Amino acid sequence: MKKTALLIAALATAAAASAQIEVTPTGRILVGELGNSTSLGQKSAGVAGADTGLIVGLEKVQPDTLASVNVLGPKANNSGGYITFGDKRQVSIGEYGEYDSDILYLIGEYGLKYKNNNGIVFEIGKDAGASFNFNCDVRANGVLLSSDSRLKTDVEEIADVTSDLRSITPVSYRLSDAGRAAKASAEAAGEIKGSVPDSRLRYGFVAQEVREVLPALVHEDADGYLSVDYIGFIPLLVDAVRNLSAKVEEQEETIAELSAPAVQRTRRNSGVEGPAEVKASLSQNRPNPFSVSTVIECTLPETVASAELRVYDLQGKQLMKFGIEGRGKTSVGIDGSSLQPGMYIYALIADGEEIDSKRMILTD
């Protein structure tokens, strides 16, 4: 009690001498000079010296009366106050901005660490490209990644990576703390290791195996530990599904042709019957979506006198028309530079009748 009384007395003496520190009758401490409000202030109805932070008759900023310590900044409405730990402002907490922003501002010149009784929960280092490392699960309603075309360069369409994906083995596993413990033992004395992971069953890939096939999806930290960009797998899986769908569609067309009655099929080896009856059909363009070029395959009977492929926008306006001279299985190529990025409809017209239509997507 004596030490506390001496401290309060010292603070009170300093307050009287500099008017920068004030201890109120209820034990609150005001650090800094109380300023005027830039907006319509409240005039004190109390008496001089009351624990209101106001001066009678003046429109003064009113500090938080529930806080034990108020740090008053020099800016509008006493904003801009902060507390620094150590020299300079390399480690500090305060209010951001030149005005009354009401935004919390944290500065850690060489990074940030948060610890609980289980160890370091999250941290980030000083390097510009340092990642935010969490030693715990992160729950959110959604995760958004920057994907605007204006933020990207060297955009190229993904080649077929189906064979690469087949060489990666999905596994089940439990996280072990053995590696982290070894890492912590090698760190400087006093450093606290990351929090211990739970032992529940998880599913994923082994980063060392992924790096052998898709190195761009694997990151190695300063200590040699590997991380996998699981979100980066999504466009690869979409591309694999797209190529698989195209192959399935082609196989279904072949099966349908082979399943037709014998009189409608070609007897390639006997020559007894004439050629099979060929029906006009239109296939999905490949690749789709595309950015450079795409190919549209179709089948036309020899009996078709005239045929063409037409391209429309989503409002039904015809943009392009290609005459088709070949018969049987043939194709038409489309150069992506001839259209603006977007979604389009293309249709096969044979002897004035629409055979089929499909959609295609052109990307930036």
GUFI-603559 format. One record per residue: residue in one letter; x, y, z of N, C-alpha, C, O in turn. Coordinates in steps of 0.05 Angstrom, whole numbers, plus 5000, padded with zeros to 4 digits. Layout:
AXYZXYZXYZXYZ
...
//
This chain:
M501649765000500050005000501750255000501150454987
K504050245015505750485016506950534989507150764980
K507750314975508950354949506850474929507550644913
T504450374931502250474914501750764919501450924900
A501650834945501151114952503351294942502851514933
L505851194945508151354935507951394905508651604894
L507151174891506951194862504851404854505351564836
I502551384867500351574860501251854867500652044852
A502651884889503552144896505552254876505452494869
A507252074867509252164847507952244821508652444809
L505952084812504452144788502952414791502952574772
A501852444814500352694819502252934818501553144807
T504652904829506553114829507453174800507653414792
A507852964785508653004757506353134741506853304724
A503853064748501653184734501453484740500953644722
A501953554765501853834772504153984758503854224752
A506353854754508653994743508454024713509254224702
S507553814699507553814670504853824657504553884633
A502753754672499953744662499753534640497853554625
Q501553334639501453124619500452864631499552684617
I500552834658499652594671497752684694498352864710
E495352564694493352644714492252394727491352204713
V492152384754490952164768488352274780488352464796
T486052164771483452264780482852154808484151964817
P480852264821480152174848479451874849479651754871
T478551754827477851474827480151294820479851054818
G482451404816484851244810485451214781487351074773
R483851334763484451324734486851494728487351704741
I488351414707490651564699490251664671489651514653
L490651924667490452044640493352124632494652274646
V494252014609496852074599496552244574495352154555
G497652474575497452664552495652904560494452904581
E495653094543494153344548491353324536491053274513
L489353374553486553354544486053584524486453814530
G485053514500484553714479481653764475479853644487
N481053954457478354024449477253834429478753724413
S474653794429473353624409473053784383472454024384
T473353644360472953774334470053774326469253914307
S468453614340465553614335464153754358465453854376
L461453754358459953874379460453734405459653504408
G461853864423462553744448460353764469458253884464
Q460853644492458953654514460153834536462453794544
K458654024546459654194567459154054594456953954599
S461054064610460853924636458754054653458654304656
A457053884665455153984685456153934713454854014732
G458553814715459653754741461153994752461054214741
V462553934773464154154786467054114778467853894770
A468654314781471454294775472754084791472354064816
G474353914779475653694793474153434794475253234803
A471653434784470153184783471452994763472953074745
D470952734767472252534750470852504723469752294717
T470852724708469452724682471452764659470752714636
G473752874665475652934644474953194630476153264610
L472953334640472053584627472753824644473053814668
I473154044631473554294645470954454642469854484620
V469954564664467354694664467354924644469055094643
G465254914627464855134608466255094582465855254564
L467954894579469454854554468554594541467954394555
E468654584515467954344501470454164498471954184478
K470854004518473153834518472453544511470253454515
V474453394501474053114495473752964521475153014540
Q471852784522471352634546472652354544471752194528
P474652294560475852034559473951814570471951874582
D474651564565473151344574473351324604475551284615
T471051354618471151354647471351074659471751054683
L471150864643471450594653474350494651475050294663
A475950624634478750534630480450624654480150834664
S482250444661484150514683486250704673487250874689
V486950684648488950864636487950974610487150814593
N488051234606487451354580489951474568491251644581
V490651384544492951504530491851704510490651624490
L492351954515491252174498493252254477495552324483
G492352244452494152314430493952614424492252754435
P495752724407495853004402494053094379494053334372
K492552914367490952984343488053024350487353044374
A486353044330483553114334482252924353482652684352
N480753044371479352884392481252704408480552484416
N483652814412485652664427486352394414487152214428
S486052374388486752134374489752114369491252304374
G490551884359493351844352495151764375497651764372
G494051704398495651614420496751334416495351174404
Y499051274427500151004426502150954448503151144461
I502650704453504650614472506850474458506350294442
T509350544464511650414452513150254473513350334496
F514150014464515749844481518549844471519049764448
G520449944487523149964478523650224463522050414465
D525950234449526650484435525050524409524150324398
K524850764401523450844376520550734376519450684398
R519350714352516650604351516650334336514950284320
Q518650174342518949924328516949704339516249524324
V516249734364514149554376512249734390512849854411
S509749754380507849944392505049864387504549694369
I503149974401500349934397498950204401499550354420
G497150274383495850534385493750574365492650374355
E493150824358491050884338492350974312494351124312
Y491250874290492450924264491451174252489151254256
G493151314236492251534219492851804231493651834254
E492452004214492852284222490452414235490552634245
Y488152274233485652384244484452174263485651974269
D482052244272480652064291479551824277477151814270
S481251624271480551404254479151184269477651024257
D479551154295478550934311479450664300477950474301
I481850654289483050414278485450324295487250484299
L485350084304487549974320490049934302489749824280
Y492350024312494850004296496949854313497749944334
L497849624302499949474314502449484298502349464273
I504749534310507249534297509149334310509549354334
G510149154294512248974304514448974282514148824262
E516449124285518449174263519548904252520148884229
Y519948704270521048454261519148224263519947994263
G516548284264514548074263512548084286512348284301
L511047874288508947854308508647564317508747384301
K508247524343507747264354505547274374505247474389
Y503847074375501847054395502046784409502146574395
K502146774435502546534451500246494470499246684482
N499446244474497746164496499145944512501545904508
N497745814530499145614546499945364531501145184542
N499145354505499845124489502245184470503145014455
G503245424472505545504455504745724436502645854439
I506445774416505945974396503645894378503745684365
V501546054378499145994362499446094333498845944314
F500346344330500846444303503146644304503846754325
E504446684281506746864279507246944251506346804232
I508647164247509547254221512247384224512747524243
G514047334205516747434207517047714194515047834186
K519547804193520148074184520348104153520148314142
D520847874139521247884110518747974096516547914104
A519148114073516848214058515047984048512648014047
G516247754041514747534031514047324052513147104046
A514347404077513847214099510847134100509147304095
S510346884106507546794107506646804136508246794155
F504046834140502746834166502446534174500946394162
N503946454194503946174202502146124226502446244247
F500245944223498445864245499045584253499245404237
N499345544279499745274290497145164302497045024322
C494945234289492245154297490445154273491245244252
D488145044276486145044254485045334252484845474272
V484345414228483245674222480445644211480145514191
R478545764225475745734216474746004206475246214218
A473345994183472246244171469746174156469345944148
N468146384151465746344134466446324105464846224088
G468746404098469646394070472446494068473346654085
V473946414047476646514042476646614013476146453994
L477346864009477446983982480447033975481947143991
L481146953951483846993941483747193917481947183901
S485647373916485747573894486047413868487747253864
S484147473849484147323824483447503800483047393778
D483347763803482647943782484847933760487147923766
S483947923735485847903713487848143712490048113702
R486948373724488748603724491148563743493048713742
L490948363761493048313780494848083771496548003787
K494447983746495947753737497547813712496747973695
T499847683710501447693685502147403677501847213693
D503147373653503947113642501746903645502346673652
V499246973639497046793641497046593618497146683595
E497146343623497146133603495145913610494645863633
E494045803589492145583594493645333604495845273595
I492445193623493744963635493744733615491644673602
A496044603612496144363595494944123610494544143634
D494343913596493143683608495043563629497143473623
V494143573655495843473677494643223690495343153712
T492843093675491542863687493542643695493342533716
S495542593678497542393685499242473709499942303725
D499742733712501242833736499642783761500742703782
L497042843760495342803784495142513791494942443815
R495242333771495042043777497441943792497341743806
S499742083790502141993803502342093832504242033846
I500442253841500342353869498442183885496142133877
T499342083907497841893923496442033946497742143964
P493742043947492342143971492841963995492841723992
V493242084018493841934042492142034065491142264065
S491841874086490741954111493141974131495041824128
Y492942144151495142184169494242334194492042434196
R496042334214495742494238498142664241500442584235
L497842914250500043094254501743014277500642934298
S504343024274506242954295507743194304508243374288
D508343214330509843434341512843384342514343544352
A513643144333516443064336518243264320520343354331
G517443324296519143504279519243774291521343904291
R516943874301516944144312518544154338519844354343
A518543934354520143934378523143954371524644094385
A523943804350526743824342527444104333529644194338
K525644224319526044494309526344684333528044864333
A524644654353524644834376527244804392528244994403
S528244554394530744514409533144644396535044704410
A532944694370535144814356535045124357536945254348
E532845234366532545524367533945644391534845494409
A534145904390535546034412534145994438531745944439
A535746004460534645954487532446164492532646394485
G530246064504528046244511525946264490523746364495
E526446154466524446154445522345944451523045724460
I519846004446517645814453516745674427516345804407
K516545414429515745264406512845304399511245404415
G512145214374509345244366507545064382508444864394
S504945134382503044974398502844694387503144644363
V502244504404502144224397499544164381497444234390
P499744044357497343984341495643764353496743594368
D493043764347491443544356491943294339493143314318
S491143064349491842814337489642694320489642444314
R487642844311485442734296486342644268488442744258
L484842474256485542374229484942584208482942724209
R486842614190486642814169487142684142488042454140
Y486542834120486942724093488442934077487943174079
G490242844060491743034043493842894027493442664018
F496043034022498242934006500842964022501043114042
V502942824014505642854025507043054008507343013983
A507943274020509143494005511543413988511843513966
Q513143233999515543143984514743013957516043053937
E512542863957511642723933510442933914510842913890
V508943123924507743323907509943493893509643563870
R512043553908514143713897515543573873516543713855
E515643313873516843173851515243203825516343193803
V512543243828510843253804509943543798510043623775
L509143693818508143963815509544153834508444233854
P512044213829513644373848512544653854513044763875
A510944763836509845033840507845033863507245253873
L506844803871504844793892506044733919504544703939
V508644733921510044663946511844903954513345003938
H511644983980513245193991515045084013514144934030
E517545174013519445084033520245334050521045534040
D519945304077520545534094523545534101525045364091
A524345734117527145774123528345534138530745494137
D526745374151527645144166527544884150528144674161
G526644904125526544664108523944514109523744294097
Y521944614123519344484125517644554100517644784091
L516244354089514744394065511744434070510644304089
S510444604055507544644056506444614028507744664008
V503944534026502544484001500344683997498844744015
D500244803973498144983965495744813955495444753931
Y493944743974491744563967489744713948488544583931
I489444973952487545123935488645123906487045123887
G491245113902492445103876491744853861491944843836
F490844643875490044393862487344433847486744283828
I485744623855482944643844483044683814481644533800
P484444883803484444913773485544673759484644613736
L487444523771488444283758486344063757486143923737
L484844043779482643843779480443913760479343733747
V479844173758477844263738478744193710477144093694
D481244243704482244183677482143883672481443793650
A482843723692482743433689479943333684479443163667
V477943443699475143363695474143453667472743303654
R475043693659474243783632475243603610473743533592
N477743523612478843343592477543063593477042933573
L477042973617475742713621472942723609472042533596
S471442943613468742963603468742963572467042833560
A470743093560470943093531471442803520470242723500
K473142653534473642383526471242203529470642033512
V469742243551467342083556465342143535464041963525
E464942393528463042473507463742343480462042243466
E466342343474467242223449466741913449465941803429
Q467241793472466741503474463741433472463041233460
E462141613484459241563482458241583454456541423445
E459441763438458641783410459541533395458041433378
T461841433401462841183388461040943396460340783379
I460340933422458640713431455940723418454840523410
A454840973415452241003402452340913374450440783363
E454540973360454840893332455040593330453840473312
L456540463348456940173347454440023356454039793349
S452740163372450340033381448040053362445839943366
A448340203340446240223320445739963306447539783306
P443339923294442839663280444939613259446139793248
A445339353254447539273235447239393208449239453195
V444739433199444339533172445239823170445539933148
Q445639963193446440243193449440273198450440503199
R450840053201453740063207455339983182454339843164
T457740073181459440003159460639723164461739673186
R460439553144461839293146464639333134465139283110
R466339423152469039503142470539273129472139313111
N470039033139471638803129470238643107471638503092
S467538653105466238483086465538623060465838503039
G464838873061464039023038461338933027460639013004
V459838763042457238663032455238883033453738923014
E455139023055453239243057454639513052457039533054
G453039713046454139973041454940103067454639993088
P455940343065456840493089454440553107452240573098
A455140573133453040623153451840903148453041083137
E449440923157448041183156449341373176449241313200
V450441593167451841783185449842003192448542113175
K449542053218447742263227449342513234451542493245
A448242743228449542993234449643033265447642983279
S451943113275452243163304454343383308456043433291
L454243503332456043713340457343653367455943573385
S459943673369461343613394462043863409462044083398
Q462743833435463644063451466444143442468143973437
N466844403441469444503433471644423453471044393477
R474044393444476244323461478644493454479344513430
P480044613473479244623501477044823506476444993489
N475744793529473644973537473544983567473044783580
P474145223579474645483567477245493552478945313555
F477645703535480145733520480846023519479146203523
S483446083514484346353513485746413486485846643478
V486846213473488346253448486746153424486146313406
S486045903424484545793402483045543412483745433433
T481045453397479545223404478645083378478545203357
V477944823380477144663357474344553363473844443384
I472544573343469844473345469544243325469844293301
E469044003334468643773317465743733311464043783328
C465143633288462343563280462343333260464443273248
T460143213256459743003237457543063218455343153226
L458043033192456043103171455742873151457742773142
P453342793145452842583124453742693097453742933092
E454342503079455042583052452742703037453042853017
T450342653047447942753033447343043039445643163026
V448743163058448343443065449543623042451843593035
A447843793031448743963009450344203019452444263007
S449544333041450944563051450844553082448844473094
A453044643094453144643123454944873132456844953118
E454344973155455945193166455845193197453945093208
L457845313209457945353238457545643244459045813233
R455645713261455145993267455646033297455145863314
V456746273303457446353331455646593338455546793323
Y454346573361452546793371453446883398454746733413
D452847133405453147223433450647133449448847023437
L450547193474448347093491445747243486443647153496
Q445847453470443447593463442347493436440247593426
G443647293424442747183399443747313374442947243352
K445647503377446747643354448847473341450747383355
Q448647423315450647263301453247423298453147643288
L455447303306458047443305459847323284461447473271
M459747063279461546933260460046713246458046603256
K461046643221459846423206462046283190463646413176
F462146013193464245863179462845653161461245493170
G463545663136462545453118464045193122466545203126
I462644963121463944703126463844543100461644483090
E466144493089466244353063466444043067465443893051
G467843963088468243673092465743533101463843643112
R465843263097463543093105464742863122467142823123
G462942733136463842543156464742693181463442893188
K466742593195467742743218469642953209471742893197
T469043203215470743433207470843633231469743583252
S472243853227472544043249472944333238473544373215
V472444523257472744803251474444923274473844873297
G476445083267478145213288477345503291476645633271
I477345593316476645873322479046013336480045903356
D479846243325482046393337480846573359479046733354
G481846553384480746703406481047003403479547163414
S483047103386483447383383481247513367481047763366
S479547353354477347463338474947523354472947633343
L474947463380472647513398473647643423475947633430
Q471747773438472347883464471847663485470247493481
P473347673507472947473528469947463537468747673541
G468947233540466147203548465046933541466546753533
M462346903544461046643537459546673511458246883506
Y459746463494458446473467456946213462457446003475
I455146223443453645993434454345933405454346113389
Y455045683399455545613371453645393363452845223379
A452845393337450845213327451645103300452945233284
L450944853295451444713270448844733253446744643262
I449044843229446744873211447344703186449344733173
A445544513181445844343157443344363140441044303149
D443644443115441444473096439244643108436844593106
G440144863122438245053133436944983159435445143170
E437644743170436444663196438644653217440844563212
E437844743242439744733264439944453275437944333283
I442344333274442744063284443044063314441843893328
D444744243325445244253354446644513360447744643342
S446644583385448144823394449444773421448444613437
K451644903426453044873451454345143459454345333444
R455345153484456545393494459645363496460645143501
M460945583492463845583496464645843511463246043509
I466945843525467846063541470646143532472445983530
L470946403527473546523520474546683543473146863552
T476946623554478046773576480146973567480946973544
D480947143586483047343579485647203572487647333566
//
